[in-house]
Amino acid sequence: MSRLFARTGGAWRLGLERVADLLERLGNPHRAYPVFHVAGTNGKGSTVATLDALLRGAGLKVGRYTSPHLVDFAERVVVNGEPMAHAEVAAWLTTWEPVLSELGATFFEATTAMALTHFAACGVDVAVVEVGLGGRLDATNVVDPIAAAVTQIGFDHMEFLGGTLEAIAGEKAGIYKRGTLAVVGDTSPPIRDGLLAHAERAEAHPILVTGRDWAVSEVEVGASGTSFTLEANGTARRLTTPLVGHFQAHNAAVALAMLRGAGGPWAAIELRAEELLPGVRLAGRFHRSPPWLFDVAHNADGAATVVDNLLAVGMPHPITAVVCVLRDKDWRGIIAAVAKAAERIVVTLAPTSPANRVWDLHEVEAWAREEGLPVVRIDDFAAALAHARAEAETVLVTGSFHTVGDAMERLQVHPLAR
């Protein structure tokens, strides 16, 4: 594992050549099962979790590949809710280390190949694969999916994907492929139209678009989940997902559109949505273990959603937020959003944050003072958690995956526990 994580060093190297070569040497395991492929800035994790639950609820053996993890690396590679065993991870890495080194495979390329191999070895009926970064040049884009979806687009990883939403959308639309179902999930008309144009240029078929081929309305957010009306194929159904948040209705609708558009037995599963949606779980997203509330927010849009959900559910006050954000993210936007719901904000340092991406708490503290925000700086992570708990009815832990994962580990909250 140490050798694997050493592959995270240096600059990002996007591209498909190395992972394609690696998979060729592995016998192209990703061609042994059908794949649902999901990209997007916000909502892709929820869409993947929804697909996983629906497919498993229908009795299928399902592989799920996501990133990053919260507590344990093996959370990334899951079959029917069970993470890949540590012994299997170690055995795979030991066996294939010479080839990984020969090819110069990155951390994510190696992990992607390992996941796709594990799914084949387990004999999965289907895999649900989440894009890591972007789409067009992401290592997961070697798959030939039966359905590809792009969820909501936002500003993130702009140094790789471009400085405009249109450019970012174009990179993520790179997962659309000729003759394959493309699902457009972004609800913003200009971005939605741009994604549609990319899908048409890719000669994807069929193409399903939110607002055109289905509609979500009458969304109600509560402590037990999100209810909504879904209109598609000339019928309207009232559905409920356990995931909390207005946009969870749209994320669920994207997952259902992927099944519906894939046709055949997949569409039959979509018809069972009312029965199967209650099985959806997503670690680190409005994940409650009172008084703790864990919710990853890696950009300002995500933080605004966290706040909306807090207000909609009516979490008990006073609320203290423990926040740690990576330096290259919009930490100002995240803190400003969180301040709309929290009486106090404790900024701190998550122990597993990459050394080259740790935020500058001197800068954070000075900015917060200028903005008049109720921010307290406590560098030590354990002390920050204890301080927050001492005076709050609700403690929100938010920011990066590192922040939420480190807190879950220290508080012994297992991400995959049901």
PEFEN-V503002 format. One record per helix or strand. SS is the DSSP state (H for helix, E for strand). FROM is the first residue (numbers start at 1). TO is the last residue. If there is no record, write none. Layout:
<<SS | FROM | TO> <SS | FROM | TO>>
//
This chain:
<<H | 2 | 6> <H | 17 | 25> <H | 29 | 31> <E | 34 | 39> <E | 42 | 42> <H | 44 | 57> <E | 62 | 65> <H | 73 | 76> <E | 77 | 79> <E | 82 | 83> <H | 86 | 103> <H | 107 | 122> <E | 126 | 130> <H | 139 | 142> <E | 147 | 150> <E | 152 | 152> <H | 158 | 161> <H | 165 | 175> <E | 181 | 184> <H | 189 | 201> <E | 207 | 210> <E | 214 | 222> <E | 225 | 232> <E | 235 | 241> <H | 246 | 262> <H | 264 | 270> <H | 273 | 279> <E | 287 | 289> <E | 292 | 296> <H | 300 | 313> <E | 319 | 324> <H | 331 | 338> <E | 344 | 347> <H | 355 | 357> <H | 361 | 371> <E | 375 | 377> <H | 381 | 390> <E | 394 | 399> <H | 401 | 411>>
//
